[in-house]
């Protein structure tokens, strides 16, 4: 059974989002105020839409915690959708009575867009494929769950993973690396992590950020949207998380899947990523300069992004996500009608952001942390934080020690008999 797993529930305009996080060791300090920090970071960023002015995301802890400490039982979190007040009849959970159905019909006939069935599917969205897969004739049933609003629940769960990893000396953060073809220049990244987080696009390069904002404004004026790239960096991960022995135990594969699962991400790379394909091996592979006195290992570079053979190698983990432009456009593209199959001039439009790269980075952090927490527990075991901390400490000490020289024909591979 996987340790530290989670599952989300809820629709974009339903009463609330929920997430169950299972496998969290007992004794971890968790508060609603602490979880709110990343939820607020997810809502910020230049280019966000009107929905963020409505919502003020906060996760209620409904189970699994007592007096601020986890119990080892499943943790249930709830994030209320404040916009639900405007959708109570359209998104009603129970069956509609005749009077309620008439009310919705009257709203639709009166021009209330939220009450009107959606059949003009949006290019680039889950609308068409989702409606055909599940047999819907109203795309509202698709977009309510496929919406990136669901990621608020992931970020709430990620807050728990952040506290868990922080107890073990592992820190995770992200920044906006590119928007609309404008990329940061490492030589100009003068902002600290805190200053970058407080900037309009969560960008460490002030000059690049100004040009990125101009690109967002250009997209807005044209009724368009714009994508980009975020980068997540992990410091403090020990050597040895993950495994090379099976495909589904490789940490790089799990991290790639986790980041790719974010609704708007269409590509993932580690370290140099695709740039490695354009260089000779001598320019790519990270030369190893030996072991320090504290037992850590020295790599001259980190082109691999902290992972070799699917296993952490002690260097910072560096993972990037490619964020496509948002599918919902203020000037919609031509499309076809789900019912008639005939072309129509304009796809459905529902309020939308212009760019979400800074928010996507926060979501990327959460997915990376939730994945790392699972792999840490796979390595350390432990039902309480005291056990996890002690097991990881002893593992770090063991790999820092100099191994005994191998003896030809010994066959033990350095392991004592019975170990």
C-alpha positions as CSV (number, residue, x, y, z in Angstrom):
1,X,0.0,0.0,0.0
2,X,1.3,3.5,-0.8
3,X,2.2,5.6,2.1
4,X,1.0,9.3,2.1
5,X,-1.6,9.2,-0.6
6,X,-4.4,11.6,-1.3
7,X,-7.7,12.0,-3.3
8,X,-9.7,15.1,-4.1
9,X,-13.4,15.7,-4.6
10,X,-15.7,18.5,-5.6
11,X,-16.7,20.7,-8.5
12,X,-15.7,24.2,-9.5
13,X,-19.0,25.8,-8.6
14,X,-20.2,23.2,-6.1
15,X,-20.4,23.9,-2.3
16,X,-16.8,23.0,-1.6
17,X,-13.7,21.0,-2.5
18,X,-12.5,18.2,-0.3
19,X,-9.3,16.2,0.0
20,X,-8.5,13.1,2.1
21,X,-4.8,12.6,2.9
22,X,-3.9,9.2,4.2
23,X,-0.7,7.8,5.7
24,X,0.5,10.9,7.5
25,X,2.5,9.8,10.5
26,X,1.2,10.7,14.0
27,X,2.7,13.7,15.8
28,X,3.1,16.1,12.9
29,X,2.1,19.7,13.7
30,X,-0.6,21.0,11.4
31,X,-2.8,24.2,11.6
32,X,-5.4,25.7,9.3
33,X,-3.4,29.0,9.4
34,X,-0.3,27.1,8.1
35,X,-2.2,25.5,5.3
36,X,-3.6,28.9,4.2
37,X,-0.2,30.2,3.3
38,X,0.2,28.2,0.1
39,X,-3.5,28.5,-0.8
40,X,-3.1,32.3,-0.8
41,X,0.0,32.0,-2.9
42,X,-1.9,29.9,-5.5
43,X,-4.5,32.7,-5.8
44,X,-2.0,35.5,-6.6
45,X,-0.2,36.4,-9.8
46,X,-0.5,39.0,-12.5
47,X,-3.0,37.8,-15.2
48,X,-5.4,36.0,-12.8
49,X,-9.2,36.4,-13.4
50,X,-12.2,37.6,-11.5
51,X,-12.7,34.3,-9.7
52,X,-9.8,35.1,-7.4
53,X,-11.5,38.2,-6.2
54,X,-14.5,36.1,-5.1
55,X,-12.7,33.3,-3.3
56,X,-10.5,33.5,-0.2
57,X,-9.3,29.9,0.1
58,X,-8.9,28.4,3.5
59,X,-8.8,24.7,4.4
60,X,-10.9,23.4,7.3
61,X,-9.4,20.4,9.0
62,X,-12.3,18.1,9.7
63,X,-10.5,14.9,10.9
64,X,-7.2,13.3,11.6
65,X,-5.8,16.1,13.8
66,X,-6.2,16.8,17.6
67,X,-4.8,19.8,19.4
68,X,-2.7,20.7,16.4
69,X,-1.1,17.2,16.0
70,X,-1.8,14.5,13.4
71,X,-3.3,11.3,14.8
72,X,-2.0,8.9,12.1
73,X,-5.6,8.5,10.8
74,X,-6.9,9.9,7.5
75,X,-7.0,13.7,7.4
76,X,-10.1,15.3,5.8
77,X,-9.8,18.9,4.5
78,X,-12.5,21.1,3.1
79,X,-12.1,24.3,1.0
80,X,-15.3,26.2,0.6
81,X,-16.3,27.7,-2.8
82,X,-17.6,31.1,-1.9
83,X,-19.0,31.5,-5.5
84,X,-21.4,28.7,-4.7
85,X,-23.9,31.3,-3.6
86,X,-24.3,32.3,-7.2
87,X,-24.7,28.7,-8.4
88,X,-27.0,27.0,-5.8
89,X,-29.8,26.1,-8.2
90,X,-27.7,25.4,-11.3
91,X,-25.3,23.1,-9.3
92,X,-27.8,21.7,-6.8
93,X,-26.9,18.2,-5.7
94,X,-30.4,16.8,-5.2
95,X,-32.9,16.2,-8.0
96,X,-34.8,19.3,-9.2
97,X,-38.4,19.5,-8.4
98,X,-40.8,20.7,-11.1
99,X,-40.7,24.2,-9.6
100,X,-36.9,24.2,-9.4
101,X,-36.5,23.0,-12.9
102,X,-38.8,25.8,-14.1
103,X,-36.7,28.3,-12.2
104,X,-33.5,27.1,-14.0
105,X,-35.3,27.2,-17.3
106,X,-36.5,30.7,-16.6
107,X,-33.0,31.8,-15.7
108,X,-31.6,30.4,-19.0
109,X,-34.4,32.0,-21.0
110,X,-33.7,35.3,-19.3
111,X,-30.1,35.3,-20.4
112,X,-28.4,33.9,-17.3
113,X,-25.3,32.2,-18.9
114,X,-24.7,29.9,-15.9
115,X,-28.1,28.3,-16.3
116,X,-27.8,27.7,-20.1
117,X,-26.6,24.2,-21.2
118,X,-23.2,24.2,-22.8
119,X,-22.8,22.5,-26.2
120,X,-20.3,24.7,-28.0
121,X,-17.2,22.7,-26.9
122,X,-13.9,24.7,-26.3
123,X,-10.8,23.7,-28.3
124,X,-8.0,22.6,-26.0
125,X,-10.3,21.8,-23.1
126,X,-11.7,18.4,-21.9
127,X,-15.2,19.4,-23.1
128,X,-15.6,17.2,-26.2
129,X,-13.6,14.1,-25.1
130,X,-15.2,14.2,-21.6
131,X,-18.7,14.6,-22.9
132,X,-18.4,11.7,-25.3
133,X,-16.6,9.5,-22.8
134,X,-19.3,9.9,-20.1
135,X,-22.3,10.3,-22.3
136,X,-23.2,13.9,-21.4
137,X,-25.2,16.3,-23.6
138,X,-24.3,19.3,-21.4
139,X,-20.6,20.1,-21.1
140,X,-21.2,21.7,-17.7
141,X,-20.9,18.2,-16.3
142,X,-17.4,18.0,-17.7
143,X,-16.0,21.4,-17.0
144,X,-17.0,21.5,-13.4
145,X,-14.6,18.7,-12.5
146,X,-12.0,19.2,-15.2
147,X,-11.5,22.8,-14.1
148,X,-8.3,23.7,-12.4
149,X,-10.3,24.9,-9.5
150,X,-9.7,21.3,-8.2
151,X,-6.1,22.2,-7.6
152,X,-7.0,24.3,-4.5
153,X,-7.6,20.9,-2.8
154,X,-4.2,19.6,-4.0
155,X,-2.5,22.7,-2.6
156,X,-4.3,22.2,0.7
157,X,-3.0,18.6,0.8
158,X,0.4,19.9,-0.3
159,X,0.6,22.1,2.8
160,X,0.5,18.9,5.0
161,X,3.4,17.4,2.9
162,X,5.3,20.7,3.2
163,X,5.2,20.5,7.0
164,X,6.2,16.8,6.9
165,X,9.2,17.4,4.7
166,X,10.2,20.5,6.6
167,X,10.5,18.4,9.8
168,X,13.1,16.4,7.8
169,X,15.1,19.3,6.5
170,X,13.6,19.2,3.0
171,X,12.5,22.5,1.5
172,X,10.6,23.0,-1.8
173,X,9.9,26.3,-3.7
174,X,9.2,27.4,-7.2
175,X,9.4,30.4,-9.5
176,X,8.2,31.6,-12.9
177,X,10.9,30.8,-15.4
178,X,9.2,31.9,-18.6
179,X,6.0,33.6,-19.9
180,X,5.1,33.9,-23.5
181,X,8.6,33.2,-24.8
182,X,10.3,35.6,-22.3
183,X,12.7,33.7,-20.1
184,X,14.6,34.6,-17.0
185,X,18.4,35.2,-17.2
186,X,20.2,33.4,-14.3
187,X,22.7,36.3,-14.3
188,X,19.8,38.8,-13.6
189,X,18.1,36.7,-10.9
190,X,18.8,39.1,-8.1
191,X,15.7,38.7,-6.0
192,X,15.6,36.5,-2.9
193,X,13.1,33.7,-2.6
194,X,10.9,35.9,-0.4
195,X,11.2,38.9,-2.8
196,X,10.4,36.8,-5.8
197,X,7.4,35.3,-4.1
198,X,6.0,38.8,-3.4
199,X,6.5,40.0,-7.0
200,X,3.6,40.1,-9.5
201,X,4.7,36.9,-11.3
202,X,6.8,35.2,-8.6
203,X,9.9,35.8,-10.7
204,X,13.5,36.3,-9.5
205,X,14.5,38.3,-12.6
206,X,13.0,41.8,-12.4
207,X,13.9,42.7,-16.0
208,X,12.4,39.5,-17.4
209,X,9.3,40.0,-15.3
210,X,8.6,43.4,-16.8
211,X,8.7,41.9,-20.2
212,X,6.5,39.0,-19.1
213,X,3.9,41.4,-17.8
214,X,4.0,43.2,-21.2
215,X,3.3,39.8,-22.9
216,X,0.3,39.2,-20.6
217,X,-1.1,42.7,-21.3
218,X,-0.7,42.0,-25.1
219,X,-2.6,38.7,-24.7
220,X,-5.3,40.5,-22.7
221,X,-5.8,43.2,-25.3
222,X,-6.2,40.6,-28.0
223,X,-8.7,38.6,-26.0
224,X,-6.1,35.8,-25.8
225,X,-4.1,33.8,-23.2
226,X,-0.5,33.0,-22.7
227,X,1.5,30.2,-21.2
228,X,5.0,29.7,-19.9
229,X,7.3,27.6,-17.7
230,X,7.6,27.2,-13.9
231,X,10.6,25.7,-12.1
232,X,10.4,23.7,-8.8
233,X,13.5,23.3,-6.7
234,X,14.0,20.9,-3.8
235,X,16.8,21.3,-1.3
236,X,17.8,18.8,1.4
237,X,16.5,15.5,-0.2
238,X,18.8,12.7,0.9
239,X,20.6,10.4,-1.5
240,X,18.6,7.2,-2.1
241,X,14.9,8.2,-2.6
242,X,13.4,6.1,-5.4
243,X,14.8,3.1,-7.1
244,X,16.2,1.9,-10.4
245,X,14.9,-1.7,-10.1
246,X,11.4,-1.2,-11.5
247,X,9.8,1.4,-13.7
248,X,7.1,2.3,-11.1
249,X,9.6,2.9,-8.3
250,X,11.6,5.5,-10.2
251,X,11.3,8.9,-8.4
252,X,11.8,10.9,-11.6
253,X,9.0,9.0,-13.3
254,X,6.6,9.6,-10.3
255,X,7.5,13.3,-10.2
256,X,7.0,13.7,-13.9
257,X,3.6,12.1,-13.7
258,X,2.6,14.2,-10.7
259,X,3.6,17.5,-12.4
260,X,2.1,16.4,-15.7
261,X,-1.2,15.7,-13.9
262,X,-1.7,19.4,-13.4
263,X,-4.5,20.4,-15.8
264,X,-2.6,23.0,-17.8
265,X,0.9,21.3,-17.9
266,X,1.9,19.8,-21.3
267,X,5.6,19.0,-20.7
268,X,8.0,18.1,-17.9
269,X,11.8,18.1,-17.8
270,X,14.6,17.7,-15.2
271,X,17.8,19.6,-15.0
272,X,19.0,20.4,-18.5
273,X,16.0,18.5,-19.8
274,X,15.7,18.6,-23.6
275,X,18.9,20.7,-23.9
276,X,20.8,17.5,-23.1
277,X,19.9,16.2,-26.6
278,X,21.8,19.1,-28.2
279,X,25.1,18.5,-26.4
280,X,27.8,15.8,-26.2
281,X,27.9,13.5,-23.2
282,X,31.0,15.2,-21.9
283,X,29.0,18.5,-21.7
284,X,26.0,16.9,-20.0
285,X,27.0,14.4,-17.3
286,X,27.8,15.7,-13.8
287,X,31.5,14.9,-12.9
288,X,31.8,13.6,-9.3
289,X,34.6,15.2,-7.2
290,X,34.4,12.9,-4.3
291,X,33.0,12.8,-0.8
292,X,33.1,15.6,1.8
293,X,34.1,15.1,5.4
294,X,30.4,15.1,6.4
295,X,29.8,12.2,4.0
296,X,28.0,14.1,1.3
297,X,29.1,13.8,-2.3
298,X,30.3,16.6,-4.6
299,X,29.0,17.0,-8.2
300,X,30.6,19.7,-10.3
301,X,27.3,20.5,-12.0
302,X,23.7,19.5,-11.6
303,X,22.6,18.9,-15.2
304,X,20.7,15.8,-14.1
305,X,18.5,17.8,-11.9
306,X,19.3,15.8,-8.7
307,X,18.1,12.4,-10.0
308,X,20.2,9.7,-11.6
309,X,18.8,6.2,-12.4
310,X,15.5,7.3,-10.9
311,X,17.2,7.9,-7.5
312,X,18.0,11.1,-5.7
313,X,21.8,11.8,-5.8
314,X,22.1,14.5,-3.1
315,X,22.0,17.5,-5.4
316,X,18.9,19.8,-5.5
317,X,16.0,18.4,-7.5
318,X,15.2,20.7,-10.4
319,X,11.9,20.0,-12.3
320,X,10.2,22.3,-14.8
321,X,6.6,22.3,-16.1
322,X,5.5,23.7,-19.4
323,X,2.2,25.5,-19.0
324,X,0.0,25.8,-22.1
325,X,-2.1,28.9,-22.7
326,X,-5.5,28.7,-21.0
327,X,-8.2,27.1,-23.2
328,X,-11.0,29.5,-22.5
329,X,-10.5,32.6,-24.6
330,X,-12.3,36.0,-24.4
331,X,-12.3,35.9,-28.2
332,X,-13.3,32.2,-28.6
333,X,-12.0,30.1,-31.4
334,X,-14.3,28.4,-34.0
335,X,-15.6,25.0,-32.9
336,X,-18.5,22.6,-33.4
337,X,-21.7,21.9,-31.5
338,X,-21.8,18.8,-29.4
339,X,-25.4,18.0,-30.3
340,X,-25.6,18.8,-34.0
341,X,-21.9,18.2,-34.9
342,X,-22.0,21.3,-37.1
343,X,-19.4,24.0,-37.1
344,X,-20.1,27.2,-35.1
345,X,-18.2,30.5,-35.1
346,X,-17.4,30.8,-31.4
347,X,-16.8,28.3,-28.6
348,X,-18.3,28.7,-25.2
349,X,-16.8,31.4,-23.0
350,X,-16.7,31.4,-19.3
351,X,-14.7,33.9,-17.2
352,X,-11.0,33.0,-17.4
353,X,-7.5,34.0,-16.4
354,X,-5.0,35.4,-19.0
355,X,-2.0,33.6,-17.5
356,X,-1.6,31.3,-14.5
357,X,2.1,30.4,-14.6
358,X,2.8,31.7,-11.0
359,X,-0.1,29.8,-9.6
360,X,0.9,26.7,-11.6
361,X,4.2,26.8,-9.9
362,X,2.6,26.7,-6.5
363,X,0.5,23.7,-7.6
364,X,3.7,22.1,-9.0
365,X,5.3,22.5,-5.5
366,X,2.4,20.7,-3.9
367,X,2.5,17.8,-6.4
368,X,6.3,17.5,-5.9
369,X,6.0,17.6,-2.1
370,X,3.1,15.0,-2.0
371,X,5.2,12.7,-4.2
372,X,8.4,13.2,-2.2
373,X,6.5,12.5,1.1
374,X,5.4,9.2,-0.3
375,X,8.9,8.2,-1.3
376,X,10.4,9.3,2.0
377,X,8.0,7.1,3.9
378,X,8.6,4.2,1.5
379,X,12.3,4.6,2.5
380,X,12.0,5.3,6.2
381,X,8.8,3.7,7.3
382,X,7.4,4.8,10.7
383,X,4.0,5.4,12.1
384,X,5.0,8.5,14.1
385,X,7.2,11.5,13.3
386,X,9.6,10.5,15.9
387,X,10.2,7.1,14.1
388,X,10.5,8.8,10.7
389,X,13.0,11.4,11.9
390,X,15.1,8.7,13.7
391,X,15.0,6.3,10.8
392,X,16.0,9.0,8.3
393,X,18.8,10.2,10.6
394,X,20.2,6.7,10.9
395,X,20.0,6.2,7.1
396,X,21.9,9.4,6.5
397,X,24.6,8.3,8.9
398,X,24.9,5.0,7.2
399,X,25.4,6.3,3.7
400,X,27.8,9.0,5.0
401,X,30.1,6.3,6.4
402,X,33.0,5.0,4.3
403,X,32.1,1.4,3.1
404,X,34.5,-1.4,3.7
405,X,36.7,-2.2,0.6
406,X,35.2,-5.1,-1.5
407,X,36.9,-8.5,-1.3
408,X,37.0,-10.4,-4.6
409,X,34.8,-13.5,-4.3
410,X,33.1,-12.3,-1.2
411,X,29.7,-12.0,-2.9
412,X,28.1,-10.0,-0.1
413,X,28.3,-6.7,-2.0
414,X,29.3,-5.0,1.3
415,X,26.3,-6.3,3.3
416,X,26.9,-8.2,6.5
417,X,25.5,-11.7,6.6
418,X,21.8,-11.7,7.6
419,X,21.6,-7.9,7.3
